[in-house]
Amino acid sequence: MSSADPRRTWVLLTVGIGTFMLALDTSVVNTVLPVLSRALGSSIQTIEWVVLVYTLVVGALLLVFGRLGDVHGHRPIYLAGFALFVLSSGLCAIAPTAAVLIASRAFQAAGAAMLYANAPAILVRSFPATERGRALGVQSTMTYLGGVTGPSLGGWLTTLFGWRAVFCINLPVGLFALWLSLRSVRRDDPTPAGTFDWAGAATFTAGIVGLVLALNMGATWGWTSLPIVAMLGAACLALAAFLALERRLAHPLLDLSLFRRRIFAMATVSATLNFACVYGTIFLVPFYLIEGRGFSPAHAGVTMTAMFLSMIVVSPVGGVIADRVGSRWPGTAGMVLLGLGMVLLSSLNPHTTPREIVTALVVAGVGTGTFIAPNTSALLGAAPAHRRGIASGVVATARNLGMALGVGAVGAVFMTILGAGHLASPGPALYPAVAAAFRMLTGAAALGVLACAVRGSEHADVSRVHAPGGGEGGA
């Protein structure tokens, strides 16, 4: 593809629309959960599975569909993802019961995993290294834009047309994106890679489902309860079995030799820590604003928007900078700013002014926006072309795992310090609980800074050769 090839713009638009649709769907559905509970006559505990099953299925299938993209080509898996997502969105819209809605969301999550696991690989294949950061920055911007738009759009659609409209909105958007994909995403040659690693897929799925479920339910069921301890133990055993299998197989689901490259390994670690900080913040700050400061939900939502808007503005800039100077130092600077944001948020108290709250959120948002595109570019650039699908799956898995770890760990610290104080009336214990949780996130950000700083530069690492099954990776 020549540098003047207009198809690059169409590919970027196609992937951007798909990314926006996925982020929009996630944030919209989270917003209307109380409405779903009333409309379908289900308990909150049951309706929570509308979100939880989506998280579990996406997390479990990302590496699977990334590997299938490498084997059969990224384009057919990506197109199938759009088709499945649109079809299952229609099933969600007509679901008569909560059980049918939850099952339909599982199929929707499978379609989302196909898209998440192959979109970055398609972008990296379509753009040269000198433009990769900019393209990934635009994709990040579309993610944040979908997240910001979702709550207000979801509330508006639900008020005017009912909850089913929030799923119907995916139909025209998804069909348009599918049409664009058919026209703009070029065919790629599949890699002759032997048989598919079904044993690896099974053990990885079992491990991730157990881990994410335990992290999500730990605060509710109790971190020392038998079900949580049993799930964590089983998840660790399954993931250990997965790693043992992958080391021995000629054609593994996850090529562990990728992690011998320091850039790839450290970019994965720092991405997981970054997402843990971001989602931990999204979880914590509304409790502080609504329960501690008496903000209305609408006021709290507007305040949180400051963080997302700063991500939207900065993400393309971070990508452009990475294209010009490399990814290492923009990524490191982004993690430093995110850590500063965590420090500022750890000082929240009953007297913190609204301006100080917004400033802390903006600093964290600028840090995240600066970090994401350079780090993703480094991670994908460290993988050889025939492993880009797996690398894309690793990027998405890092996001999901970071989200689960961030919310789970923050929830554990928050609820432990809150103690006997009921969440509906937490009293003065709320502020030290918030501060302790953000201090933990500050430590996570500091580890992320270290991971970025020690990973080395693309140029220093480009000549290394992967172990068997790998190849030379470009930066």
C-alpha positions as CSV (number, residue, x, y, z in Angstrom):
1,M,0.0,0.0,0.0
2,S,1.6,3.3,-1.1
3,S,1.8,6.2,1.3
4,A,-0.8,8.0,-0.8
5,D,-3.2,5.1,-0.8
6,P,-6.7,6.5,0.3
7,R,-7.7,3.1,1.6
8,R,-5.7,3.8,4.8
9,T,-8.2,6.6,5.6
10,W,-11.1,4.3,5.1
11,V,-9.5,1.5,7.1
12,L,-9.0,4.0,10.0
13,L,-12.6,5.2,9.7
14,T,-13.8,1.6,9.7
15,V,-11.9,0.5,12.7
16,G,-12.7,3.8,14.5
17,I,-16.5,3.3,14.0
18,G,-16.2,-0.3,15.3
19,T,-14.2,0.8,18.3
20,F,-16.7,3.6,19.0
21,M,-19.6,1.2,18.7
22,L,-18.1,-1.3,21.2
23,A,-17.2,1.5,23.8
24,L,-20.7,3.0,23.3
25,D,-22.4,-0.3,23.8
26,T,-20.5,-1.0,27.0
27,S,-21.1,2.4,28.6
28,V,-24.8,2.5,27.5
29,V,-25.6,-0.9,29.0
30,N,-23.9,0.0,32.3
31,T,-26.1,3.1,32.5
32,V,-29.4,1.4,32.1
33,L,-29.0,-1.6,34.4
34,P,-31.5,-0.3,37.0
35,V,-34.0,0.2,34.2
36,L,-33.4,-3.4,32.9
37,S,-33.9,-4.7,36.4
38,R,-37.4,-3.1,36.7
39,A,-38.5,-3.8,33.2
40,L,-37.6,-7.5,33.3
41,G,-38.6,-8.0,36.9
42,S,-35.2,-9.3,37.9
43,S,-33.1,-8.8,41.0
44,I,-30.0,-6.6,40.8
45,Q,-27.9,-9.7,41.4
46,T,-29.4,-11.3,38.3
47,I,-29.2,-8.2,36.1
48,E,-25.5,-7.7,37.0
49,W,-24.8,-10.7,34.8
50,V,-25.8,-8.6,31.7
51,V,-22.4,-6.9,32.3
52,L,-20.5,-9.7,34.0
53,V,-21.1,-12.3,31.3
54,Y,-19.9,-9.8,28.6
55,T,-16.7,-9.2,30.6
56,L,-16.1,-12.9,31.1
57,V,-16.7,-14.0,27.5
58,V,-14.6,-11.1,26.0
59,G,-11.7,-11.8,28.3
60,A,-11.8,-15.5,27.7
61,L,-11.9,-15.3,23.8
62,L,-9.5,-12.5,23.0
63,L,-6.4,-14.7,22.6
64,V,-8.5,-17.4,20.8
65,F,-9.7,-15.0,18.1
66,G,-6.3,-13.3,17.9
67,R,-4.7,-16.6,17.1
68,L,-7.5,-17.5,14.6
69,G,-6.8,-14.2,12.9
70,D,-3.2,-15.1,12.5
71,V,-4.1,-18.5,11.1
72,H,-7.1,-17.7,8.9
73,G,-6.5,-14.0,8.2
74,H,-7.6,-11.0,10.3
75,R,-10.2,-9.7,7.7
76,P,-12.6,-12.7,7.8
77,I,-12.5,-12.9,11.6
78,Y,-13.1,-9.1,11.8
79,L,-16.0,-9.3,9.4
80,A,-17.5,-12.2,11.2
81,G,-17.2,-10.2,14.5
82,F,-19.3,-7.4,13.0
83,A,-21.9,-9.8,11.7
84,L,-22.2,-11.6,15.1
85,F,-22.3,-8.4,17.1
86,V,-25.1,-6.9,15.0
87,L,-27.1,-10.1,15.0
88,S,-26.8,-10.6,18.8
89,S,-27.6,-6.9,19.4
90,G,-30.9,-7.5,17.6
91,L,-31.5,-10.5,19.9
92,C,-30.8,-8.4,22.9
93,A,-33.3,-5.8,21.7
94,I,-36.1,-8.4,21.5
95,A,-35.2,-10.4,24.6
96,P,-38.3,-11.2,26.6
97,T,-36.6,-12.2,29.8
98,A,-33.4,-11.5,31.7
99,A,-32.1,-15.0,31.0
100,V,-32.5,-14.5,27.2
101,L,-30.8,-11.1,27.5
102,I,-27.9,-12.5,29.4
103,A,-27.5,-15.3,26.8
104,S,-27.7,-12.8,23.9
105,R,-25.0,-10.7,25.6
106,A,-22.7,-13.7,25.7
107,F,-23.0,-14.0,21.9
108,Q,-22.6,-10.2,21.6
109,A,-19.4,-10.5,23.6
110,A,-18.0,-13.2,21.3
111,G,-18.5,-10.8,18.4
112,A,-16.8,-8.0,20.4
113,A,-13.8,-10.3,21.1
114,M,-13.4,-10.9,17.4
115,L,-13.3,-7.2,16.8
116,Y,-11.1,-6.3,19.7
117,A,-8.6,-9.0,19.0
118,N,-8.1,-8.1,15.3
119,A,-8.6,-4.3,14.9
120,P,-5.1,-3.3,16.1
121,A,-3.5,-5.9,13.9
122,I,-5.4,-4.6,10.9
123,L,-4.3,-1.0,11.7
124,V,-0.7,-2.0,12.1
125,R,-0.7,-3.9,8.8
126,S,-2.3,-1.0,7.0
127,F,0.0,1.8,8.2
128,P,3.8,2.1,8.1
129,A,5.7,2.3,11.4
130,T,6.0,6.1,11.0
131,E,2.2,6.5,11.1
132,R,1.3,3.7,13.4
133,G,1.1,5.8,16.6
134,R,-1.2,8.3,15.0
135,A,-3.6,5.6,13.8
136,L,-3.6,3.9,17.2
137,G,-4.1,7.3,18.8
138,V,-7.2,7.9,16.7
139,Q,-8.5,4.5,17.7
140,S,-8.0,5.3,21.4
141,T,-9.9,8.6,20.9
142,M,-12.8,6.8,19.4
143,T,-12.8,4.5,22.4
144,Y,-13.0,7.4,24.9
145,L,-15.6,9.2,22.7
146,G,-17.8,6.2,22.8
147,G,-17.4,5.9,26.6
148,V,-18.2,9.6,27.1
149,T,-21.2,9.6,24.7
150,G,-22.8,6.4,26.1
151,P,-24.3,7.5,29.4
152,S,-26.1,10.6,28.1
153,L,-27.2,8.8,24.9
154,G,-28.3,5.8,26.8
155,G,-30.4,7.9,29.2
156,W,-31.9,9.9,26.3
157,L,-32.8,6.8,24.2
158,T,-34.3,5.0,27.3
159,T,-36.4,8.0,28.2
160,L,-37.8,8.4,24.8
161,F,-38.1,4.9,23.4
162,G,-37.4,2.4,26.3
163,W,-34.4,0.2,27.1
164,R,-34.6,-1.8,23.9
165,A,-33.5,1.2,21.9
166,V,-30.0,1.1,23.5
167,F,-29.4,-2.2,21.7
168,C,-31.1,-1.2,18.5
169,I,-28.7,1.7,18.0
170,N,-26.0,-1.0,17.2
171,L,-27.9,-2.2,14.2
172,P,-27.4,0.7,11.8
173,V,-23.9,1.6,13.1
174,G,-22.8,-2.0,12.9
175,L,-24.2,-2.6,9.4
176,F,-22.6,0.5,8.1
177,A,-19.2,-0.5,9.6
178,L,-19.6,-4.0,8.2
179,W,-20.2,-2.5,4.7
180,L,-17.1,-0.2,5.1
181,S,-15.0,-3.2,6.2
182,L,-16.0,-5.2,3.1
183,R,-14.9,-2.3,0.9
184,S,-11.8,-1.0,2.7
185,V,-10.1,-3.8,4.7
186,R,-7.8,-5.7,2.3
187,R,-7.4,-9.4,2.4
188,D,-4.4,-10.8,4.2
189,D,-2.7,-14.1,3.7
190,P,-3.3,-16.6,6.4
191,T,-0.3,-18.2,8.1
192,P,0.3,-21.9,7.7
193,A,0.4,-22.8,11.3
194,G,-0.7,-26.4,11.9
195,T,-3.6,-27.4,14.1
196,F,-5.4,-25.0,16.4
197,D,-4.4,-25.2,20.1
198,W,-7.7,-26.4,21.6
199,A,-6.1,-27.5,24.9
200,G,-4.5,-24.1,25.3
201,A,-7.8,-22.4,24.5
202,A,-9.7,-24.5,27.1
203,T,-7.2,-24.0,29.9
204,F,-6.8,-20.2,29.2
205,T,-10.6,-19.8,29.0
206,A,-11.1,-21.6,32.3
207,G,-8.3,-19.6,34.0
208,I,-9.5,-16.2,32.8
209,V,-13.2,-16.9,33.6
210,G,-12.3,-18.0,37.1
211,L,-9.9,-15.1,37.7
212,V,-12.2,-12.4,36.4
213,L,-15.3,-13.8,38.1
214,A,-13.5,-14.0,41.5
215,L,-12.2,-10.5,41.2
216,N,-15.6,-9.1,40.3
217,M,-17.5,-11.0,43.0
218,G,-14.8,-10.9,45.8
219,A,-16.1,-7.8,47.5
220,T,-19.7,-9.1,47.4
221,W,-19.1,-12.7,48.5
222,G,-16.1,-12.0,50.7
223,W,-12.4,-12.4,49.7
224,T,-11.9,-15.2,52.2
225,S,-15.1,-17.0,51.4
226,L,-14.8,-20.6,50.1
227,P,-16.2,-19.9,46.6
228,I,-13.8,-17.1,46.0
229,V,-10.8,-18.9,47.4
230,A,-11.8,-22.0,45.3
231,M,-12.2,-20.0,42.1
232,L,-8.9,-18.2,42.6
233,G,-7.1,-21.5,43.2
234,A,-8.7,-23.2,40.2
235,A,-7.9,-20.2,38.0
236,C,-4.2,-20.3,39.1
237,L,-4.0,-24.0,38.3
238,A,-5.7,-23.6,34.9
239,L,-3.4,-20.7,33.9
240,A,-0.3,-22.7,35.1
241,A,-1.5,-25.6,33.0
242,F,-1.9,-23.2,30.1
243,L,1.6,-21.9,30.4
244,A,3.0,-25.4,30.7
245,L,1.1,-26.5,27.5
246,E,2.2,-23.4,25.5
247,R,5.9,-24.1,26.2
248,R,5.7,-27.6,24.7
249,L,3.4,-27.1,21.6
250,A,4.8,-26.3,18.2
251,H,1.8,-24.1,17.3
252,P,0.6,-22.6,20.6
253,L,-2.3,-20.3,21.2
254,L,0.1,-17.8,22.8
255,D,3.6,-17.7,21.5
256,L,5.5,-17.2,24.8
257,S,8.7,-16.3,22.9
258,L,7.1,-12.9,22.4
259,F,7.6,-12.2,26.1
260,R,11.3,-12.8,25.7
261,R,11.4,-9.5,24.0
262,R,11.6,-6.9,26.7
263,I,9.6,-4.3,24.9
264,F,6.7,-6.7,24.4
265,A,6.8,-8.0,28.0
266,M,7.1,-4.6,29.7
267,A,4.6,-2.9,27.4
268,T,2.1,-5.6,28.4
269,V,2.8,-5.1,32.1
270,S,2.5,-1.3,31.9
271,A,-0.7,-1.5,29.9
272,T,-2.3,-3.8,32.6
273,L,-1.2,-1.4,35.3
274,N,-2.5,1.6,33.4
275,F,-5.9,0.1,32.9
276,A,-6.0,-0.9,36.5
277,C,-5.5,2.7,37.5
278,V,-8.0,4.1,35.1
279,Y,-10.8,1.7,36.0
280,G,-10.0,1.9,39.7
281,T,-10.5,5.7,39.4
282,I,-13.8,5.2,37.5
283,F,-15.0,3.0,40.3
284,L,-13.8,5.1,43.2
285,V,-14.5,8.7,42.3
286,P,-18.3,8.4,42.0
287,F,-18.4,7.0,45.5
288,Y,-16.5,10.0,46.8
289,L,-18.5,12.5,44.8
290,I,-22.0,11.1,45.5
291,E,-21.7,9.5,49.0
292,G,-19.0,11.8,50.4
293,R,-19.7,15.2,48.8
294,G,-23.5,14.9,48.1
295,F,-23.2,15.4,44.3
296,S,-26.2,14.3,42.3
297,P,-25.5,11.4,39.8
298,A,-25.7,13.9,36.9
299,H,-23.3,16.3,38.6
300,A,-20.9,13.4,39.3
301,G,-21.1,12.3,35.7
302,V,-20.3,15.7,34.4
303,T,-17.3,15.9,36.7
304,M,-16.0,12.5,35.6
305,T,-16.3,13.6,32.0
306,A,-13.2,15.9,32.5
307,M,-11.0,12.8,32.6
308,F,-12.5,11.3,29.4
309,L,-12.4,14.6,27.5
310,S,-8.7,15.0,28.3
311,M,-8.1,11.5,27.0
312,I,-9.9,12.3,23.8
313,V,-7.9,15.4,23.2
314,V,-4.5,14.0,24.1
315,S,-4.6,10.5,22.6
316,P,-3.9,11.6,18.9
317,V,-1.1,13.9,20.1
318,G,0.5,11.0,22.0
319,G,0.5,8.9,18.9
320,V,2.0,11.7,16.7
321,I,4.8,12.2,19.3
322,A,5.5,8.5,19.3
323,D,5.8,8.4,15.5
324,R,8.4,11.2,15.7
325,V,10.5,10.3,18.8
326,G,9.7,6.7,19.5
327,S,7.3,5.2,22.0
328,R,9.5,4.7,25.1
329,W,9.6,8.3,26.5
330,P,6.1,9.4,25.6
331,G,4.8,6.2,27.3
332,T,6.9,6.8,30.4
333,A,5.8,10.4,30.6
334,G,2.2,9.3,30.3
335,M,2.6,6.9,33.2
336,V,4.3,9.6,35.3
337,L,1.4,11.9,34.8
338,L,-1.1,9.2,35.6
339,G,0.8,8.5,38.8
340,L,0.7,12.3,39.6
341,G,-3.1,12.1,39.1
342,M,-3.3,9.2,41.5
343,V,-1.3,11.2,44.1
344,L,-3.7,14.2,43.7
345,L,-6.8,12.0,44.0
346,S,-5.4,10.3,47.1
347,S,-5.6,13.7,48.9
348,L,-9.4,14.0,48.3
349,N,-11.1,15.1,51.5
350,P,-14.3,16.8,52.6
351,H,-12.9,20.3,51.7
352,T,-11.4,19.6,48.3
353,T,-12.8,22.1,45.8
354,P,-14.5,21.1,42.6
355,R,-11.6,22.8,40.7
356,E,-9.1,20.6,42.5
357,I,-11.1,17.5,41.8
358,V,-11.4,18.3,38.1
359,T,-7.6,19.1,37.9
360,A,-6.7,15.8,39.4
361,L,-9.0,13.9,36.9
362,V,-7.6,15.9,34.0
363,V,-4.0,15.1,35.0
364,A,-4.8,11.4,35.1
365,G,-6.7,11.7,31.8
366,V,-3.8,13.5,30.1
367,G,-1.4,10.8,31.4
368,T,-3.5,8.0,30.1
369,G,-4.1,9.7,26.7
370,T,-0.3,10.3,26.4
371,F,0.5,6.7,27.3
372,I,-2.0,4.5,25.4
373,A,-1.0,5.0,21.7
374,P,2.8,4.9,22.2
375,N,2.6,1.8,24.4
376,T,0.2,-0.1,22.1
377,S,2.4,0.8,19.1
378,A,5.5,-0.5,20.9
379,L,3.7,-3.8,21.9
380,L,2.4,-4.5,18.4
381,G,5.6,-3.4,16.7
382,A,7.6,-5.8,18.8
383,A,5.6,-8.8,17.3
384,P,6.4,-10.2,13.9
385,A,3.8,-9.9,11.2
386,H,2.5,-13.4,11.6
387,R,2.0,-12.9,15.3
388,R,0.1,-9.6,15.2
389,G,-3.2,-11.2,15.9
390,I,-1.9,-12.8,19.1
391,A,-0.3,-9.4,20.0
392,S,-3.6,-7.7,19.4
393,G,-5.3,-10.2,21.7
394,V,-2.6,-9.5,24.3
395,V,-3.4,-5.8,24.1
396,A,-7.1,-6.4,24.7
397,T,-6.5,-9.0,27.4
398,A,-4.3,-6.5,29.2
399,R,-7.2,-4.0,29.2
400,N,-9.7,-6.5,30.5
401,L,-7.4,-8.0,33.1
402,G,-6.3,-4.5,34.2
403,M,-10.0,-3.5,34.6
404,A,-10.8,-6.6,36.7
405,L,-7.6,-6.2,38.8
406,G,-8.2,-2.5,39.3
407,V,-11.8,-2.7,40.4
408,G,-11.2,-5.9,42.4
409,A,-8.2,-4.6,44.3
410,V,-9.6,-1.1,44.8
411,G,-12.9,-2.6,46.0
412,A,-11.2,-4.8,48.5
413,V,-9.1,-2.0,50.0
414,F,-12.1,0.4,50.0
415,M,-14.6,-2.0,51.6
416,T,-12.0,-3.3,54.1
417,I,-11.2,0.2,55.5
418,L,-14.8,1.3,55.2
419,G,-15.5,-1.5,57.7
420,A,-18.9,-1.5,59.3
421,G,-20.0,1.7,57.6
422,H,-22.8,0.9,55.2
423,L,-22.2,2.1,51.7
424,A,-25.5,4.0,51.7
425,S,-24.3,6.0,54.7
426,P,-20.5,5.5,54.9
427,G,-19.7,8.4,57.3
428,P,-16.2,9.7,57.9
429,A,-14.6,6.4,57.1
430,L,-15.2,7.1,53.4
431,Y,-12.3,9.5,53.1
432,P,-9.5,7.4,54.5
433,A,-10.9,4.5,52.5
434,V,-10.7,6.5,49.2
435,A,-7.2,7.8,50.1
436,A,-5.9,4.3,50.9
437,A,-7.3,2.9,47.6
438,F,-5.7,5.7,45.6
439,R,-2.4,5.3,47.4
440,M,-2.4,1.7,46.2
441,L,-3.1,2.9,42.6
442,T,-0.2,5.3,43.0
443,G,2.0,2.3,43.7
444,A,0.6,0.6,40.6
445,A,1.4,3.6,38.5
446,A,4.9,3.8,39.9
447,L,5.4,0.2,38.8
448,G,4.1,1.1,35.4
449,V,6.6,4.0,35.1
450,L,9.4,1.5,35.9
451,A,8.2,-1.0,33.3
452,C,8.1,1.7,30.6
453,A,11.6,3.0,31.6
454,V,13.4,-0.3,31.5
455,R,11.8,-1.8,28.4
456,G,14.4,-0.3,26.1
457,S,14.0,1.3,22.7
458,E,12.6,-0.1,19.5
459,H,15.8,0.5,17.6
460,A,17.9,-1.3,20.2
461,D,15.6,-4.3,20.1
462,V,14.7,-4.6,16.5
463,S,17.5,-7.0,15.5
464,R,16.6,-9.6,18.0
465,V,15.2,-12.8,16.6
466,H,12.3,-14.6,18.3
467,A,12.6,-18.2,19.5
468,P,11.1,-21.0,17.3
469,G,7.7,-20.0,16.0
470,G,8.7,-16.4,16.1
471,G,10.6,-14.3,13.6
472,E,12.0,-10.8,13.4
473,G,9.8,-8.1,14.6
474,G,9.8,-4.6,13.4
475,A,9.2,-1.6,15.5
